């Protein structure tokens, strides 16, 4: 359990440092990483960190994309 959470956090840190990404890519990736980390924590408490991370990551990706579209509709790049 602890190893899974650490791997997810390491991956999030690795990808968060990517340069030359568009705002959409940054928001979607950030949402996915935060969702995966949160999902792993909740999943670990419920019995399966991996399933929680997968579900949280998917929800985070979608949330990041929706947030990006909202920001674009307000005129923010």
PyMOL commands that set and color helices and strands:
alter all, ss='L'
color gray80, all
select helices_A, chain A and resi 2-16+23-46+49-73
alter helices_A, ss='H'
color red, helices_A
deselect
rebuild
show_as cartoon
